[in-house]
Every structure is written in C-alpha cells, then in structure tokens.
C-alpha cells in the first residue's frame, strides 16, 4: 500500500472547527476560551473538606483527568483517581470531590458513576457540553461547567482539562496556574506555525513522524509522571484518528518487562516503530534509563526508534506540546492511509447495539 501525499492542497483549508484538523489547529484557542468563558461557573464552586478526588469519565472525556492526575501528582495534597467504570471506589463519600466528565453528557458509564456519587453524598461537579448529565446536575443543584459542543470528545482536550485544573485551584488544592497556562498557550501558537497542514513535510515534524509510522505498529514510550499520560493519549489518538493498532508503555516499568520482548518474531519486530516522549522534568534516573535502553539495549534490534523532546519550560507546557504533536501525527497518518480522521464508526456501532 502506497501512502497518500501529505502536502496535498486539500489539507490547506482544513480549519473547520468540527473537522479533526480544525479542532487540532484550535487547541491554543480552546485553552484561552476555557479560562475566559468558564471562569464564572468555576467561581461558583465551593469545596468543603476534600480528602480524595475522583474524576470519572471514559475515552476522550477521561483524557483531562489523566493529565490532571499526572500534572498534580507532586502538587496536590490529596490523591487523584481517574475512574473509568459504572461505579465508584468504595472510599467515595462526603469528603470526596467527584468531577463527572462527559463531553456529550450522555456517556452511560459516567451517568451511572454520577448517580453513585450522588447516593454517597460526594461533592460533585459536572463538566459537559450538555445532554443528560447537564440536566441532571442542574436539577440536583451541583456546579456545572458547560464547555462548547460540536466536537469529537477527543478533540476537546483543552476544554476538558483546563476547567478541572482551575476547579482544584479554586478549592485550594493546586497553586496558581496562571503563568503556566500563559506559557502553554504561547508555546502551542508557536508550534502551530510549524505543524499546521499548510507547512510542507520537509519543515513539518508531525508529518515526518507520521511518515515514519506508515505501515508500522506504533509503540509510544513515556515515563511515570508527565509523559506517561501523553504516551497513552498518543496511543488512543492513533487508534481513533488513524484507525490503526498502537500501544503505549512507560519508564521505568517497561525496563522490567517489555525490553526483553524485541527478539522474536523478527517479521513483527521489524514492523514496530518506537516513539519515546521525553521531558527535562523526568527523574534523572529515568532519563538515564531512556538513554541506555534506546542507545544500547535496543540498539541492535529490528524495530525503529525516535525520540521526541517536549517544548516549553513548565510541566504544563511540556505536556501539551507533546500532546499537540501527537494529535497532528495521528491525523496526518490517517491521511497517509486515505482515511478521514474525524468519524469513529466502530464506537458508534457499539453504542447503537448497546442501546438496542
């Protein structure tokens, strides 16, 4: 199968916000709007004593929770758990902040978990664009943060992450994030000038990485902390946008298992392309592990290897910089395969069958 051409002129006008390329393009604007347009709703939130935080959501709606858990791990004084199911952990009660996130407002697992949180008397906030969740949360008297609709949930990462971050800041569980948000927006605007569809492949890092992944099995490596979550985000974006199988793992755990598995069968190992996401916020021992693993342990294996460093200075900017490249890579890989990166027909099929 020959790849299609990434510099085709049809990509140049792909800025419709409802289209995947348009949604990816507007990520910096999403973050700005999340701060300015949702400030009032967040200001209404008043937390009492919070001992645990549970963010409940699925798919694209859970991404913001994953990112917040990673970002806040060394900042938030209470544990954060991301729940992906119909029920909540047994410890959830009145001293738990439950953030129910469903972009559509109709995700059945999240609605079930929301009802569970209500029964247990938890402190609840809903983050959604509408649907049943918004109506129910309003009726129950909870704070509702309404985000703009019309996107695929996975394309609303800025809208879904920033409100949760600001909610924890409002509750006194995170320090002021204003400077990091400002830097993140600046970094993304600068990156967009180099990653957008009108930038030719020779100058476009995301297009070149997508070309590396064409016909390969992507394996995305991150590290416990900031990049673990983003590696998983790459995996799911490749699954949904490029409709290809992909995998993710993280340091240091992968040094205790995965690195042994690159010898056989050779015909499959040759199909693997490892993308390693790096950050200067990594633990120094983790960084040394990455250097030894990529430069020595796997140096003579048949798989491909590529290292992608984060941009920006702050943890938040680095997380979003890696996410931004990954989102563009997944969409460009879809184009190489001759696919539209926006629809997810198999997910729709499953939901329709569950509704029967």
N, C-alpha and C positions, 0 to 999 in steps of 0.2 A: 504493500500500500504506500503510495507516494503522498507526502504531506502537501496540503494546500499552501498557498503563499500568504504569509502574514502581513505583507506590505501592500495587499490589495486595497485599492482606493475605497472599497465599500466600507472599510473599517474607519475611515477618516471622520465620518459623521456620526459615529456610534456614541452619541451623548444623550440619548433619550433616557431620563431617569428610571423608567420602567424596564429598560433593557439592561442586561447584566453589565455590559461595558459602560453604559451611562451611570449605573449605580456605583460601580467601582471608581469611576472617574470622580464622582462627587463625595467620596469619603471625607475629605477635609471639610467640605461644607456641612456634611452630616454632623461632625463633631461640633462645629460652630453653632449650628442650629440646636443641637441637643443642650448646649449650655444656655443659649439665649431664650429659646422657646419653651423650655421645660422648667425654667427657674421657679415659676410661680407654684407649680404642682409640688416640686421638691420642698419648697419653703413651708408647705402645709404639713409636712411630716414631722411628727413629734414622737421620739422614741422614749420609752421608759427604760428601765434597766435591761440591757441586752447582754446575754451570756453566750449565745450562739447565733450564727447566721446561716440560713438555708436559702439557697437560690434554686428555684425549681423551674425546669424548662427542658425542652428537647430540641435537638437539631440546631438550626441557626439561632434559635432563641436562647439556647444554652451557652452560646459562644461568649457572650458578655460576662456570664457568671464564671466561666473557666478563666477568662482573662483577669477578672477581678480577684479571684482566688489566688492566682499566681502573683499578681501585682501587689496585693495586700498582705502576702504571707509574712513579711518582715515588718509590717507597719500596723496592722490591725491587732488589737489586744485580745480578740476573741476568735475562735475558729470559724472558718467559712467552708460550707459543704455545698457542692453542686449536686442536686437531686435530679435524676432522670427516670422517674417512675410514677406510678399511680398513687403511692403512699409515701409518707414522710418517715424519717428515722424516729425511733421511739422516744428520744430525748426532747423532741419538739414540744414546747409549752409556752406559757405566757412570757418567759424571758427569752424567747427565740424570735428573731426578726426573719420573717419569711418573705422573700421577694419572688412573686409569681410572675414569670416572664413568658408571654406567648404573643408573638408578633401578630398573628391573626386574631388572637383572643378565643380561638376555638379548638386548641390542642387538647385532646381528650385526657391525656395523662396529666397535663398541667391543671386542668379544671378539677380533676379528681384530687390532686395534691392540694389545690387551693381549698377545696371543701374540707380536707383533712386538717389543714392549718386552722381553718375557722372553728372546727369542732374542738380543737385543742386549746383555743384561746390565744393563739400566737399573735404577735404584732405583724400585720400583713400590709404589704404594698404591692400593687399590680402595675406592671409595665407592659403596655399593649397598644395596638393601634385601634382596637375596637372589639367587636364580637361579644360572645357570652361573658368572657372574663371581665370586660369593662362594665357591662351592665350589672353583673352580679356584685362586683367590688363596689361600685357606686351605691347599689342598694344596701349593701352591708356596712356602708359608712367608712370604708377604707380609702386611703390615699391612692389615686390612680394617676400614673404618669402616662399621658397619651402621646404616642410617637406617630409621625406621619406614616400613612399606609401606602399601598400600591407597589410594594417591592416584594421580592422573594425574601423570606426571613434571613437567609444567609447573606443577603446584600444590605442588611441594615445594622451592621456591626457597630457603627458609630452611634446610631440612635439608641441601641440597646445597652451598650456598655457605659457610656458617659452618665446617664441618669442613675445607674446603680452606684457608680463611684461617688457621685455627688450626694446620694442618699446616705452613704456611710460617712461622708464628710460632715453632713448636716447632723448626724447622730453623734458626732464626736469620736468616731471610730477610725477615721483616717485624717492625717494632716491636710492642710490646704493644698489643693492640687492645681491651682490656677496657673502657675508658671509652667508646670509640666504639660498641661493642656495646650497652652500657647505655643510652646516649643513643638509639640506634636503636630499641630496644625501647620506650622511653618515648614517643618520637615516634609510633610506629606505634599504640600503645594510644590515644594522644590522637586520632590521625587516625581510628581506627576508630569513635570516638564520633560522627564527622561523616559517615562514608562507608557505614556498615553499612545493610543493607536496610530496617531499621525507620525510618531517617531519611528524612523526606519530601523530595521533589525540590527544593523551594524552599530547603532547607538543606543539600542533598547535592550537593557539587561533582561527584562522579563520575557521578551520574545526569544532571546538567545537561550535562556533556560528552558523555555517551552520546547524549543527545537531539540535540546538535549534529551528531553523526556519523551519525545515522539517515538512510539514503538517500543518503549521501555516500561518497566514496572517501577514507579517512583517509590522510594523509601526515604522518608523525611526524618532526620535526626534533630532533636532539640536537646535541652538539658533541664534537669529539675530546676524549677524557678521560672524565669520569664519565657524561655523558648520552648519548653515542653508543651505548653498550651498552644503556641503558634504552630508548632510542628503538626499537632493534631488538626488544627484549623487548615493547614495546607492539605492534609490527607482528605478531609471532608470536602474541601473545595474542589480538589481534583476528582473526587467521586461524583459530586453533583454537577459541576460545571463542565468538566471534560468527559464525564461518564466513563471513567477508567478506574481500574483497581489501583489502589495506593495504600501504603502502610506508613505508620509512624512509630518511633520509639525514642527513648531519651537516655542521656547520660545521667548518672553513672550506671544505671540499671543495665543498659544494653551491654556494658562491659562484663557483665556477669552471666550472660547467656547468648545474645544474638551474634556476637562476633565469632563464635565457633561455627556458625552455620553458613559460611561462604565458600565451601569447597565443592559440594555436590548438590544437585546435578548441574554440571557445567553449563548445559544449554539454557538453564533457567538463571543461573548466576549472571551470565552474560547479558541478560535482559534487565538486570537491576541497575538503577541509577540512584546513588545516594546523594541527597542534598542535605548538607549539615548547616543548620542555622546557628550562628554564633553571636555572642554578646560580650562586651567587656565587663558586664555585670556578673558573668559566670564566676563561680567559685574558682580560684586559681588551680586547684587540683583537678577540677572538671576540665578546664582549658587544657591542662597538660594531658589528660586522658584523650581529649579530642585529637591533639597533635600526634600522640603516639599511635592511636587507633587508625587514623587516616593516613599518616605518613609512614607507618611501619607495619602494624598488624595486618591491615587490609591492602597494603601497597601492591602486593603481587596477586591479588585476587582478580577475577574476571569482571567484576562489577565496575561501573563508572562512579566517580566521586567528584563532588563540587562543594565548595564551602562558600556560604553567603553571610557576610557580616552585617549586623544591624547598623542603622543610621541614627544619628542624633546622640545626645548626651544622656538624657534622662531615661529611666526604665520605661516610662510610658511611651516616649517617642520611639525607643528601640522596638518595643512590642509591635506598635502599629506600623513601623517601617517594614518589618519582616512580613507582617500580615498583608500589607499593601502589595508587595512584590508577589507574594503567593496568590493573591486574588487575581492579579493580572496574568500570572503564569497559567493558572487554571483556565482562564477564558481564552488565552491565546492557544493553549493546547487543544481546546475544543475546536477552534478554527482550523488548526492543522489537520484534525480528524474529520473536518467537514460537518461539524455539529453546531447547533445553536446552544450556547451555554446557559440560557435562561430557564427553559422548562425542565421539570423533573417528573417525567411521565410515570415511572415505576412507583414513586411515592404517592402520586395521585391515584394510581390504580389500587394500591394497598389501602389507602383511606376510603376509597369508594367501596371496596369489598368489606371493610370493617363496618361500614355504615349500613350494609345490607341487612 
